[in-house]
């Protein structure tokens, strides 16, 4: 299994667009891995986890071809995780598919490539956001988008990929956000963003698997501990819990994403700080294989 981190910041971006706090100012000066777009990731070359507004500009910079993507797992409809307006850009009328490139160029269309059906998976809140977006689902024959409603703890299989949605604690709205346990080719991944933790029934599901890789949000970093996001203190607690229950297979591939600048040092500092703890800090464009 291969994971490409397309973006690794929390909603503010890193640096924050309007912010000149010490971390944001330092990140601007350092550049490189210290600059982050909103978090989303690509599984192998064909399944996307979240799709935000930064995705369209970040994907070509790190060499990703979105035309290959056949599945989209949406955690929740906050704008830094799901931007359904970009799905309208997939539209191409079926009649255009029979035309040559030269003939297509005489037409007007946001897309001139025949795309595979994109299977979008998400909860009821994600479904509401998707169907509220004009130009996507009402012309699904053009956009080639179909939606599948997920259920807490119920496994679904698409192609050779199986995933289990896990309800996470994020916002005060029950069921607003889901994490995913993803299985493919004999490997298992826990993608845990956004979350501040799990209710007992969901934690039992999380601890019932053995993981080759864990990707967890680290939003609040060195800052305060809150219920709806992770801090470094909570990241460490979760890591110890996974170790105690023997669910983390190899003692490696524990990665932090969804990093907020105001409570988390720039990448170069933060990665060096955690390197001896078995915690790796992801960055935009980082690729891991396991």
N, C-alpha and C positions, 0 to 999 in steps of 0.2 A: 504494500500500500504506500502511496506517495501523497504527501500533503504539501501544497504550496500556499504559504501565507500571502494573500493578496494585500490585505490591510491588517493592522494590529493595534489601532488606537481605539479609545472609547469615543463617545459622541462628540467631544470637543475637537477631536483631531489632536495631533501632537506635532508641532506646538498648537495650542489653541488659537483659532483664527484671530481673535481680538486681544489675546493675552500677551503680556510682557513680564510675567512672573519669572523668577530666576531660571526655572526649568525650561520654560518656553523660549526665553532669550538664548539660553545655552544651546538648545537644540537647533535653533536657527543658525547659530554660529558654526556648530559642528557639522550639520547636514548629514548626509549619508543615512545610516541605519537609525539615526536619532529622529528622523522625520517619519511620521506614520500617518497612513490614511485609515479610515474607519474599517473595523474588523470584518473580514470575510475570508474564506479559504476554499481552495479547490482540492477535491479528492481525486487522485489520479488525474485524468484529463477530462472527465465527463460528468462529475457531480460537484455542484457548488453548494457551499454552506453559507447562507445569507447572500444578499445582493443589494448593496447600498449605492448611493449616488457616486461614491468614489470609484466603484468597480469599473465603470466604463473607461476612465482615464488610466487607472492602475493596471488593468489587464494587459494592454499592449506594451506597457513599459517593462513588464517582467516576462513578456513572451507568451502570454496565454491567448489562445484562440477560442473565444466564447462560442463559436459556431459548433464546436464539438460537444458542448454541454447538453446532456439529456435529462438531468435531474437537478432540482433545486430544493434543498432542505432549509426552510425558513424557521428561525428560532422564535421571532416575534416581529410585530410590525412597527417598532420604533424606526425612525427614518435612517438611523445610522446602521440598520441591519436589513431593511427592506425598502426598496424604492421601485414600486411596481410600474412607474411611468416608463422605465427603461425597457419593459417588455413590449411596449407598443412599437419600439424600434425594430422588432423582429418581423413586422408585418410585410408581407408580399402577397398580392392577390394570386390565387391559384392559376389564373390565366397567364400570368407572367412566367410561370415555371416552364412553359412550353416554348418560350422565346429564346432566341440566341442573345448573347451579350449585347451585340449591336442593336438588336430590336428592343431589349430592355432599356437601353440608354435613351430611347425615345420616350420612355414613360417616366412617371414620378412615383417613387416608392422609397420608403426608408431602408429597405433591404433588397438586394438583388441576388441573394443566395438562398437556395432551397435548404431549409433547416429541418432537423428531426423534431418530432414532438418533444416539447419541454414539459416534463412532469414536475409540477410544483407541489410540495408537501408542506402543510402547516396547520395551525390550530384555527379555531373559529374566528379569532381576532385577525389573523393573517388573511383568512378567506374574505372577511368584510373589507379589508383594505384593498385586496386584489380586485374584487368585483366592483368596488367604488371607482376604480381607475378607468376612465374612459379610453376606449380604443384597444382594450386588451381582450377581455373574455367575450364581449359581444361580437367580436370578429375573430374568434379563435381559429377559424379555418385559415385566416391570414397570418396570425401571430404564432400559430402552432403551439398554443399553451393549454394545458389541462390541469385541473386542480384536484388534489386528493386530501381529504380531511384526516388528520392524525388523531389517535386516541392515546391517553395516558397508558404507558406500559404495554401497548399492543404492537407487536412486531409487524412490519410491512416489508415486502420484498419487491424490488424492481430490478429486472435483469439479474445480475449475479450479486446484487448488493442487498443486504438486510439491515434494517435499522429499527431501533426501539426508541420512541419518544419518551422523554422523562420530564415531567412537569417540574419546573424550577421555581424558586422563590425570587420573583423579580416584579416589582410594583405591588400595590395592594389588591390588584385584580386577580382573582384565582384563575389559573390556566392561561395567563397572558403570554407566558414564555415557556419554551421547551428546549431542553438539551437533547443530544442524540447519542445513543450507543450504536456504533456503526460497525458492521461485520462484512468483510470481503476477503476472499482468497485465504481463509484461515487466520486472518488478523482481526483484532478488535480495537476500536478507537472509541474513547469517550471525548466528546466535544461539549464542553461545559461553559457556555457563554450565551446569554447573561444569566448569572445566578448568584444568590447569596447563600445558597444551600438548598436542602431538600426536606420535604415532609417525610415522615417515617416510612410511608408506603413506597415513596419514590427512592428513598435511600436504600431500602432493601433491594430494589431492582438494580441500582447502581453497584451495590456490593455483591451482587450475584454473579458478576462477570469477572473475567481476568483480562487485563488490558495490556496490549503491546505498546500503546501510546495514550497519553492523557493530555488534552489541551484544555486549559482552564483560564477563565478570565482573571485578571489581576488589577481591576480598575483602581482601587483605592490605595494600592501600594503601601507606602509607609504611613498612610493617614489613618483616619478613624475607621473603626469596625462598624459596619451598618448591616442591616438585615437583607438588603436587596442586591448587594454586590459583594465581591471578594476584596479583601485587603491581603497584604502579605501574611499577616498573622493567621488569617483564615486559610490561605493557601497552604501554609505549613501544617495547620491542623488537619486539613483534608489529606495532605500527603501522608501524615502519620497514620491517619485512619485507613488509608488504602494499604499502607505497609502492614499494619496490624491485622488486617483481614486477608492479607496475601492476594490481593486482586491486581497488584501492579507487577507484571510478570518479570521484568528484567532489571528493575531498579534504575531505569533510564527512560528517556523520552517523556519527561514531564515538562510541558511548555506553557508559559504564560502569554496570553494575548489580551486584547481589549484594555490597553494601558492608558490611563489618564495622566496628563502632564503635571497637574497641580500637586499630586501626592506621590509621584513616582519619578525618580531621577531619569535623565536621558539614558538611552539604551546602553551606551558604552559603560557608564557607571553602574547601572542596575545589573547588567549581565555579569560584570566582574564581582559585584557584591554577593551574588547568589550561586556562582559557579561551583562552590564547594559543598552546596546543599543538595545537589542533584536536581536543581530547578534551572531550567533554561528559559531565557527570555527571547521570544520570537521577534522577528522584525519583518518588515514588508519585503517580499521576494524570497524569504527563507524557504528552502525545500528540505523536507525530512522524508526518509524512506525507512520502512521497517517491515 
